[in-house]
Amino acid sequence: MAEEGGRSVHLHHKGLAIVPQGPYPYGGDYQPSQGVRRDVLDEVEVRQMLIEHVGHRCCWGSRPARTWKITSIKDCCDVYVGTLETFIEQRDTIFEREPYHGGEVDGRDKGPVLGVWELDLRSEFPPLFVPEKEVRFKIPHSEFTEKCSDCEGRGKVPCPTCNPGRQYGFYMANQMTQCSMLDVQWSRSVALHRMWIPWPSNMPDIKPVGQYVPENHEIYRVALYNCFPQETLTARKVSATAETATVPDEVFHRAQGVQLCNIQAYQCTPAFFADSYPLNQLSSEVVASRLPVPPSAIVISERHIISVVPVTRVTMSHRKRSFIFYVVGYGRDVFVRNYPSRFCWGLCRCFEWLGN
């Protein structure tokens, strides 16, 4: 029995209908040997799948896949995969500032500021069990204005390089050089406000020194935003035999199988298979390994799935050498660990990253 760590979570979301959980006697007519349809693979199909798999790896030679003899094709015991997905939501508040150019401010005089969990955000709610999503929503009546702390509300800041020790408004024309800290034209905004510096007379569209009036950024509009990331925490376990012990669990998790049960509830309990103690044990272990929920999060829903994944083991040999590869799931994913013709120059990871 291969194992992985797990995590979990807890609470209800307004307006979200969760199917109540009851007893699930899945095993009444369930027979592992009869309930799963297997694809019968011949040598031509198996070889073609391996050639295609090798062709996607730049450092692997195709000669063994094309020429070595297939000595056996064996249906291994089915692998059972259990998952527990916990869909959670967190909410936090952040302040965002922007220059204030006048206009109405949606402040507390327009109404009360609701708490983060009092806001109805169902219109922003994504489909359940998405891997991750983050939404920002402006909290109504949370705006206010404040002075800029950098320029003390004056709207202009002296350049510290060109004018060390100078006070606001005391700059002598034609006795200072252009500031190297500011090398953009007048028409482009560098920051939230401009610096009060002398400009050479040959620059286009520049006002003379002493007449430069910075943009009105001395006042900020501040708004409170509700930032609520939503994600799915997933606990997984695999029940495999010794024949497939060399295959990583991630291969089975990605593979396409047949669902034996699919339970969705606020908090899932183990499934019950009347004729299969190993499946009952796997389900109990998956549910027990639910991942911990962050203190600031609530649980929206959980989903518990038990799937069976068929595995075929293929042995290829040439003289005294041989290797084994596996065809996993109904999507026919290929996994081979000790392929004999591998000439890696360290670029495989780079190409995989570019491909993703």
C-alpha positions in Angstrom: 0.0 0.0 0.0 1.6 3.2 -1.1 0.8 6.3 0.9 1.0 10.1 0.7 0.3 12.8 3.2 -3.1 14.6 3.4 -4.9 17.8 4.5 -8.5 19.0 5.2 -11.1 21.8 6.1 -14.7 23.0 7.7 -18.1 25.4 7.2 -21.1 26.2 4.9 -21.5 28.8 2.1 -24.6 30.9 1.7 -26.9 29.8 -1.1 -24.8 26.7 -2.0 -26.8 23.5 -2.2 -24.8 20.6 -0.9 -26.2 17.1 -1.5 -26.8 15.5 1.9 -24.7 12.4 2.6 -26.3 9.2 3.5 -25.3 5.5 3.5 -23.6 4.4 0.3 -23.7 0.6 -0.1 -21.7 0.5 -3.3 -20.6 -3.1 -2.8 -24.0 -4.8 -3.1 -23.5 -6.0 -6.7 -19.9 -4.9 -7.1 -17.4 -7.6 -8.2 -13.9 -6.3 -9.0 -13.3 -9.0 -11.6 -16.5 -8.3 -13.5 -17.2 -4.6 -13.0 -14.1 -3.2 -14.9 -13.8 -3.5 -18.6 -10.3 -4.1 -19.9 -8.9 -3.2 -23.3 -7.1 -6.1 -24.9 -3.8 -4.8 -26.3 -1.9 -6.6 -29.1 1.8 -6.3 -29.9 1.3 -3.7 -32.7 -0.6 -1.3 -30.4 1.8 -1.8 -27.5 4.9 -1.1 -29.7 3.2 2.0 -31.3 2.4 3.5 -27.9 6.0 3.0 -26.7 7.4 4.5 -30.0 5.1 7.6 -29.5 6.2 7.9 -25.9 9.9 7.7 -26.7 9.4 10.2 -29.6 8.4 13.0 -27.1 11.8 12.7 -25.3 14.6 14.4 -27.1 17.4 12.3 -25.5 15.9 8.9 -26.0 16.8 6.7 -29.0 13.9 4.8 -30.7 15.8 1.7 -31.7 14.8 -0.5 -28.7 11.2 0.5 -29.1 11.2 -0.3 -32.8 13.3 -3.4 -32.9 13.4 -5.2 -29.6 11.2 -8.3 -29.2 8.0 -8.1 -27.1 8.3 -11.2 -24.8 5.2 -10.7 -22.7 2.1 -8.6 -22.3 0.4 -9.1 -18.9 -2.6 -7.6 -17.3 -1.5 -6.7 -13.8 -3.8 -6.4 -10.9 -6.0 -3.3 -10.9 -4.7 -0.3 -9.0 -7.2 1.6 -6.8 -6.9 5.3 -6.3 -8.6 7.3 -3.6 -8.9 11.0 -3.4 -10.6 13.5 -1.0 -10.9 17.0 -2.4 -11.8 19.8 0.0 -12.9 23.1 -1.5 -12.2 26.0 0.8 -12.5 29.8 0.7 -10.4 32.3 2.6 -11.1 36.0 2.9 -8.8 38.9 3.8 -8.8 42.6 3.4 -6.2 44.9 1.8 -6.0 48.7 1.3 -5.4 50.0 -2.2 -4.5 53.7 -2.9 -5.0 55.7 -6.1 -4.6 59.4 -6.9 -7.8 61.4 -6.0 -8.8 63.9 -8.7 -12.1 64.8 -7.2 -15.5 63.3 -7.4 -17.7 61.3 -5.0 -16.2 59.2 -2.3 -18.1 56.1 -1.3 -17.5 56.4 2.4 -19.2 55.4 5.7 -21.7 58.3 5.3 -23.3 56.2 2.5 -23.8 53.2 4.6 -22.2 50.7 7.0 -19.1 48.7 6.0 -19.9 45.0 6.1 -17.5 42.4 7.5 -15.6 40.1 5.2 -17.9 37.2 5.8 -21.1 39.3 5.6 -20.6 40.1 1.9 -22.7 38.2 -0.6 -20.2 37.1 -3.3 -22.1 34.3 -4.9 -21.8 36.1 -8.3 -18.0 35.8 -8.0 -18.2 32.1 -6.9 -16.3 29.7 -9.3 -17.3 26.1 -10.1 -16.6 23.8 -7.2 -13.2 22.1 -6.9 -11.3 24.3 -9.2 -7.6 24.0 -8.3 -7.2 27.7 -7.4 -8.8 31.1 -8.1 -8.4 34.5 -6.5 -11.0 37.3 -6.7 -10.8 40.9 -5.5 -14.0 42.8 -4.6 -14.2 46.4 -3.4 -16.1 46.6 -0.1 -19.0 49.1 -0.4 -18.8 52.3 1.7 -15.1 51.7 2.6 -13.5 54.6 0.7 -11.8 57.6 2.3 -9.2 60.2 1.4 -5.8 61.0 3.0 -2.8 63.1 2.4 0.2 61.6 0.6 2.9 60.8 3.2 5.8 61.4 0.7 5.0 64.9 -0.3 3.1 65.9 2.9 0.1 66.9 0.8 2.0 69.5 -1.3 1.8 67.6 -4.6 5.5 68.0 -5.3 8.8 66.5 -4.0 12.3 68.1 -4.5 14.8 65.9 -6.2 17.3 64.9 -3.4 20.2 64.6 -5.9 19.9 68.0 -7.6 18.6 69.9 -4.6 20.1 68.6 -1.3 18.9 70.5 1.7 16.6 72.8 -0.3 13.1 73.7 1.0 10.0 73.6 -1.1 9.8 76.4 -3.7 13.4 77.6 -3.4 15.1 76.5 -6.6 17.3 78.9 -8.7 16.9 78.7 -12.5 19.9 77.8 -14.7 22.1 76.9 -11.8 21.3 73.2 -11.6 21.8 70.3 -14.0 19.2 67.8 -15.1 18.5 65.1 -12.6 19.8 61.7 -13.6 17.2 60.0 -11.5 14.4 61.2 -13.8 15.1 60.6 -17.5 11.6 60.6 -19.0 9.7 63.2 -20.9 7.2 65.6 -19.4 4.3 63.7 -20.9 5.0 60.5 -19.0 4.2 59.9 -15.3 7.1 58.4 -13.4 5.4 57.8 -10.1 2.3 58.9 -8.2 3.6 62.5 -8.2 6.4 64.3 -10.1 9.6 65.7 -8.6 10.2 69.5 -8.5 13.4 69.8 -10.6 14.7 72.2 -13.2 14.4 71.1 -16.9 16.8 72.1 -19.7 15.2 74.6 -22.1 15.9 72.4 -25.2 13.5 69.7 -24.0 10.1 69.7 -25.8 6.9 70.6 -24.1 8.6 71.6 -20.8 7.4 74.5 -18.7 10.1 76.9 -17.3 11.5 76.4 -13.8 9.3 78.0 -11.2 6.1 77.5 -13.3 5.9 73.7 -13.1 2.8 72.7 -11.3 2.8 68.9 -10.6 -0.2 66.7 -11.1 -2.7 66.7 -8.3 -1.6 63.6 -6.5 -1.2 65.1 -3.1 -4.5 63.5 -2.1 -5.2 59.7 -2.3 -8.5 57.9 -2.5 -8.1 54.8 -0.3 -10.5 51.8 -0.7 -10.8 48.6 1.2 -10.8 45.4 -0.9 -11.9 41.9 0.0 -9.4 39.4 -1.4 -10.7 35.9 -1.3 -8.6 33.1 -2.7 -10.4 29.8 -3.3 -8.6 26.5 -3.8 -9.0 22.7 -3.5 -7.0 20.8 -1.0 -6.5 17.2 -2.2 -5.5 14.1 -0.2 -4.6 11.0 -2.2 -3.8 7.4 -1.6 -3.0 4.5 -3.9 -3.5 0.8 -3.3 -1.1 -1.1 -5.6 0.4 -4.5 -5.7 4.1 -5.6 -5.9 3.9 -5.8 -9.7 3.3 -2.1 -10.0 5.4 -1.0 -7.0 8.0 0.8 -9.2 5.4 3.1 -10.8 5.1 6.4 -8.9 1.7 7.3 -7.4 1.5 10.4 -9.6 1.2 8.2 -12.7 -2.0 6.6 -11.3 -3.4 9.9 -10.1 -3.1 11.3 -13.6 -4.4 8.2 -15.3 -8.0 7.7 -16.6 -9.9 5.1 -14.6 -13.4 4.0 -13.7 -15.1 5.6 -10.7 -16.4 3.1 -8.2 -17.9 5.8 -6.0 -18.3 9.6 -6.1 -19.5 11.2 -2.9 -20.0 14.9 -2.5 -21.0 16.4 0.9 -20.1 19.1 3.3 -18.0 16.6 5.2 -17.4 13.2 3.6 -17.4 9.9 5.5 -15.8 6.7 4.2 -17.6 4.8 1.5 -18.9 1.2 2.1 -18.3 -1.7 -0.2 -20.1 -4.7 1.1 -17.9 -7.3 -0.7 -14.5 -5.6 -0.6 -12.6 -5.0 2.7 -9.5 -3.5 0.9 -11.7 -0.8 -0.7 -13.3 0.0 2.6 -9.9 0.3 4.2 -8.6 2.5 1.4 -11.6 4.8 1.7 -11.2 5.1 5.4 -7.5 6.0 5.1 -8.2 8.6 2.4 -10.8 10.3 4.5 -8.6 10.1 7.6 -5.8 11.9 5.8 -7.8 15.0 4.9 -5.6 18.1 4.9 -5.7 20.7 7.6 -7.7 23.9 6.9 -6.0 27.3 7.4 -7.5 29.2 10.4 -8.8 31.9 8.2 -10.6 29.6 5.8 -14.0 27.8 5.7 -14.9 24.6 4.0 -17.5 24.9 1.1 -17.8 21.2 0.2 -15.9 17.9 0.0 -15.7 15.2 -2.7 -14.5 11.7 -2.1 -13.8 9.4 -5.1 -12.5 5.8 -5.4 -11.4 4.8 -8.9 -9.9 1.6 -10.4 -7.1 2.0 -12.9 -6.2 -1.0 -15.1 -2.5 -1.6 -15.7 -0.7 -3.7 -18.4 2.9 -4.7 -18.0 5.0 -5.2 -21.1 8.4 -6.9 -21.2 10.8 -6.3 -24.2 14.1 -8.1 -24.6 17.1 -8.2 -26.9 19.8 -10.9 -26.5 20.5 -10.8 -22.7 19.0 -7.4 -22.1 15.5 -6.5 -21.2 13.3 -3.7 -19.8 9.7 -3.3 -18.6 7.2 -0.6 -19.3 3.6 -0.1 -18.2 0.4 1.0 -20.0 -1.7 2.7 -17.3 -5.4 3.6 -17.4 -7.9 3.9 -20.3 -6.0 6.9 -21.6 -3.1 4.4 -22.2 -0.4 6.4 -20.5 3.0 4.9 -20.8 5.5 4.7 -18.0 9.0 3.3 -18.4 11.8 3.7 -15.8 14.8 1.9 -17.2 14.7 2.6 -21.0 18.0 1.2 -22.4 18.7 3.9 -25.0 18.9 7.2 -23.1 21.5 9.8 -23.9 20.6 12.8 -21.7 22.5 16.1 -22.1 20.6 17.8 -19.3 18.1 19.4 -21.7 15.1 17.2 -21.0 13.9 19.3 -18.1 14.2 22.5 -20.1 12.1 21.1 -23.0 9.5 19.7 -20.5 9.2 23.2 -19.0 8.9 24.9 -22.4 6.2 22.3 -23.4 4.2 23.1 -20.2 
